[in-house]
Amino acid sequence: MALDLIKTCLQADAARALNWRMSVDAWADKQAELGDKVAVYRRYAAGDHDAKLTDKMKQMLRIGDSNFDRFNDNYMDIVIQTPTDRLQLTGLETNNDAATQWVSALLDANRLDALQIDVTEAAIRDGNTYLLCSWDKELKQVRLTHELAWDGDSGMMVVHDSFNRVILGVKSWQEQMGNVTRVTLYYPDHIERYASGDDSELHPFEDADGPADQPFIWNGQPIGCPVIHIPNRGTSWDAFGTSEIEDAIPIQNALNRTMHSMVMAAELTAFQVKWGMGFIFPPDLTPGMCINIGDGKAISKDEHVDLGVLEQGEIMPYIQQAQWLTSEIGKITRTPAPEFMGSDTASGEALKQREIGLIGKCKRFQVKAGNRWEDAIRVAWGVQAAFGGNLPPAFETISAQWAEIELRNDTAVIENAKVLAEMGYAEEALRQMAPVFGWGEKKIKELLEQKAQQDQARINQFTSALPSFGAASFGLPSNGGGQRQGVLNNG
């Protein structure tokens, strides 16, 4: 329903927004497909998996409708959190100190430490996520907000041009009070706001956040689309990313089915199914109970009576299969988490290679996501210039700064840095120690300046304590330097 309403907003600007790549209907179909996938990703990350059990199976396993009754060995969250824990955006630096300070203040005001975690986790889980640059009238500053991808009900969608650049952002959500659909379109040069009316159609909407059609320009030029698309594993042929758990979901389903079989085998082993032949078997048989065969009557030699239990199931094959499946999840997602290596017989070099795979995909994420964060700051600069009333410091280049991905031995790092400092390479020593203490470039410069001031203070203190000697004390004439040099040459 929401996509149908959104299409009515796009029809007028479809040619410009979609830039001849596809029709509005084709774009909506693509967004519906992505939204369905995102909803599945989020369910699986939360441990809500498709059991695919018949009613009889559920009855035998005593599984109800509650999530707490299900047997979900959830490894999807590990696949998501492992790279998220390694990826930490520490800041962005420009080629201009004043601009870097402005960027730092902007990021501090927008709580970068928490914001970057949410953005990274959502991109890895959903495949796509978004940053929105806007102007906060109350705080009078640029606001960076995280916008989740469309999940079929609400979220952000985008339209790309032929160069995979975002030329339109579409945000849709439901108002908490009443059955009202809100849609905002973010173009590079203006912003359109809509809301559904009593006729269930979208109409231009104006509120405290802005008019129904707000210009988004500075100095007569478009600021640029304020929606920044951050995909995970995006490619040159498809601007949209892929969730890290997409390929692992089928294996997760197989793992859950293995657990169902293993639990059922354990149930039948612990509570064995008994059978009787030649007599009526008491259904309420319990340990220590006596059985009256033949109902108290004598049994002739021609009658055959027997009692037994069905053969017990083997639990170990299911355990081995579960271990193999978890190992496969680790391999295809390149996630070297300990949970995937419980009984892994792989060599140390093989485990190291898995770590390399994780590092490799994290570094690719740093490059691509870092570029998008840089784009967000450039748009934020334009928003500040257009709505803030003052120009921020200009800059030519900007670079995202990330913490080290590799696991390190902090003690060894500090010891190596001490060696460099003793050799006279103080600045390089501080750079080596920076990841351990979370220092940025600004902090390193402050420490170098502080060290220089301390050294100069020691020199001044030392020289002021020295006695004052005149030239005559050394047998040197007090006149010109040439005569003094002659005395030295003559011994």
Secondary structure in CASP SS format (residue, H / E / C, confidence):
PFRMAT SS
TARGET T0000
AUTHOR 0000-0000-0000
METHOD secondary structure of the structure
MODEL  1
M C 1.00
A H 1.00
L H 1.00
D H 1.00
L H 1.00
I H 1.00
K H 1.00
T H 1.00
C H 1.00
L H 1.00
Q H 1.00
A H 1.00
D H 1.00
A H 1.00
A H 1.00
R H 1.00
A H 1.00
L H 1.00
N C 1.00
W C 1.00
R C 1.00
M C 1.00
S C 1.00
V H 1.00
D H 1.00
A H 1.00
W H 1.00
A H 1.00
D H 1.00
K H 1.00
Q H 1.00
A H 1.00
E H 1.00
L H 1.00
G H 1.00
D H 1.00
K H 1.00
V H 1.00
A H 1.00
V H 1.00
Y H 1.00
R H 1.00
R H 1.00
Y H 1.00
A H 1.00
A C 1.00
G C 1.00
D C 1.00
H C 1.00
D C 1.00
A C 1.00
K C 1.00
L C 1.00
T C 1.00
D H 1.00
K H 1.00
M H 1.00
K H 1.00
Q H 1.00
M H 1.00
L H 1.00
R C 1.00
I C 1.00
G C 1.00
D C 1.00
S C 1.00
N H 1.00
F H 1.00
D H 1.00
R C 1.00
F C 1.00
N C 1.00
D C 1.00
N C 1.00
Y C 1.00
M H 1.00
D H 1.00
I H 1.00
V H 1.00
I H 1.00
Q H 1.00
T H 1.00
P H 1.00
T H 1.00
D H 1.00
R H 1.00
L C 1.00
Q C 1.00
L E 1.00
T E 1.00
G E 1.00
L E 1.00
E E 1.00
T E 1.00
N C 1.00
N C 1.00
D H 1.00
A H 1.00
A H 1.00
T H 1.00
Q H 1.00
W H 1.00
V H 1.00
S H 1.00
A H 1.00
L H 1.00
L H 1.00
D H 1.00
A H 1.00
N C 1.00
R C 1.00
L H 1.00
D H 1.00
A H 1.00
L H 1.00
Q H 1.00
I H 1.00
D H 1.00
V H 1.00
T H 1.00
E H 1.00
A H 1.00
A H 1.00
I H 1.00
R H 1.00
D H 1.00
G C 1.00
N E 1.00
T E 1.00
Y E 1.00
L E 1.00
L E 1.00
C E 1.00
S E 1.00
W E 1.00
D E 1.00
K C 1.00
E C 1.00
L C 1.00
K C 1.00
Q E 1.00
V E 1.00
R E 1.00
L E 1.00
T E 1.00
H E 1.00
E E 1.00
L E 1.00
A E 1.00
W C 1.00
D C 1.00
G C 1.00
D C 1.00
S C 1.00
G E 1.00
M E 1.00
M E 1.00
V E 1.00
V E 1.00
H E 1.00
D C 1.00
S C 1.00
F C 1.00
N C 1.00
R C 1.00
V E 1.00
I E 1.00
L E 1.00
G E 1.00
V E 1.00
K E 1.00
S E 1.00
W E 1.00
Q E 1.00
E C 1.00
Q C 1.00
M C 1.00
G C 1.00
N C 1.00
V C 1.00
T E 1.00
R E 1.00
V E 1.00
T E 1.00
L E 1.00
Y E 1.00
Y C 1.00
P C 1.00
D C 1.00
H E 1.00
I E 1.00
E E 1.00
R E 1.00
Y E 1.00
A E 1.00
S E 1.00
G C 1.00
D C 1.00
D C 1.00
S C 1.00
E C 1.00
L E 1.00
H E 1.00
P E 1.00
F C 1.00
E C 1.00
D E 1.00
A C 1.00
D C 1.00
G E 1.00
P C 1.00
A C 1.00
D E 1.00
Q E 1.00
P E 1.00
F C 1.00
I E 1.00
W E 1.00
N C 1.00
G C 1.00
Q E 1.00
P E 1.00
I C 1.00
G C 1.00
C C 1.00
P C 1.00
V E 1.00
I E 1.00
H E 1.00
I E 1.00
P E 1.00
N C 1.00
R C 1.00
G C 1.00
T C 1.00
S C 1.00
W C 1.00
D C 1.00
A C 1.00
F C 1.00
G C 1.00
T C 1.00
S C 1.00
E C 1.00
I C 1.00
E C 1.00
D C 1.00
A C 1.00
I H 1.00
P H 1.00
I H 1.00
Q H 1.00
N H 1.00
A H 1.00
L H 1.00
N H 1.00
R H 1.00
T H 1.00
M H 1.00
H H 1.00
S H 1.00
M H 1.00
V H 1.00
M H 1.00
A H 1.00
A H 1.00
E H 1.00
L H 1.00
T H 1.00
A H 1.00
F C 1.00
Q C 1.00
V C 1.00
K E 1.00
W E 1.00
G E 1.00
M E 1.00
G C 1.00
F C 1.00
I C 1.00
F C 1.00
P C 1.00
P C 1.00
D C 1.00
L C 1.00
T C 1.00
P C 1.00
G C 1.00
M C 1.00
C C 1.00
I C 1.00
N C 1.00
I H 1.00
G H 1.00
D H 1.00
G H 1.00
K C 1.00
A C 1.00
I C 1.00
S C 1.00
K C 1.00
D C 1.00
E C 1.00
H C 1.00
V C 1.00
D E 1.00
L E 1.00
G E 1.00
V E 1.00
L C 1.00
E C 1.00
Q C 1.00
G C 1.00
E C 1.00
I C 1.00
M H 1.00
P H 1.00
Y H 1.00
I H 1.00
Q H 1.00
Q H 1.00
A H 1.00
Q H 1.00
W H 1.00
L H 1.00
T H 1.00
S H 1.00
E H 1.00
I H 1.00
G H 1.00
K H 1.00
I H 1.00
T H 1.00
R C 1.00
T C 1.00
P C 1.00
A C 1.00
P H 1.00
E H 1.00
F H 1.00
M C 1.00
G C 1.00
S C 1.00
D C 1.00
T C 1.00
A C 1.00
S C 1.00
G H 1.00
E H 1.00
A H 1.00
L H 1.00
K H 1.00
Q H 1.00
R H 1.00
E H 1.00
I H 1.00
G H 1.00
L H 1.00
I H 1.00
G H 1.00
K H 1.00
C H 1.00
K H 1.00
R H 1.00
F H 1.00
Q H 1.00
V H 1.00
K H 1.00
A H 1.00
G H 1.00
N H 1.00
R H 1.00
W H 1.00
E H 1.00
D H 1.00
A H 1.00
I H 1.00
R H 1.00
V H 1.00
A H 1.00
W H 1.00
G H 1.00
V H 1.00
Q H 1.00
A H 1.00
A H 1.00
F H 1.00
G C 1.00
G C 1.00
N C 1.00
L C 1.00
P C 1.00
P C 1.00
A C 1.00
F C 1.00
E C 1.00
T C 1.00
I E 1.00
S E 1.00
A E 1.00
Q E 1.00
W E 1.00
A C 1.00
E C 1.00
I C 1.00
E C 1.00
L C 1.00
R C 1.00
N C 1.00
D H 1.00
T H 1.00
A H 1.00
V H 1.00
I H 1.00
E H 1.00
N H 1.00
A H 1.00
K H 1.00
V H 1.00
L H 1.00
A H 1.00
E H 1.00
M C 1.00
G C 1.00
Y C 1.00
A H 1.00
E H 1.00
E H 1.00
A H 1.00
L H 1.00
R H 1.00
Q H 1.00
M H 1.00
A H 1.00
P H 1.00
V H 1.00
F H 1.00
G C 1.00
W C 1.00
G C 1.00
E H 1.00
K H 1.00
K H 1.00
I H 1.00
K H 1.00
E H 1.00
L H 1.00
L H 1.00
E H 1.00
Q H 1.00
K H 1.00
A H 1.00
Q H 1.00
Q H 1.00
D H 1.00
Q H 1.00
A H 1.00
R H 1.00
I H 1.00
N H 1.00
Q H 1.00
F H 1.00
T H 1.00
S H 1.00
A H 1.00
L C 1.00
P C 1.00
S C 1.00
F C 1.00
G C 1.00
A H 1.00
A H 1.00
S H 1.00
F H 1.00
G C 1.00
L C 1.00
P C 1.00
S C 1.00
N C 1.00
G C 1.00
G H 1.00
G H 1.00
Q H 1.00
R H 1.00
Q H 1.00
G H 1.00
V H 1.00
L H 1.00
N H 1.00
N C 1.00
G C 1.00
END
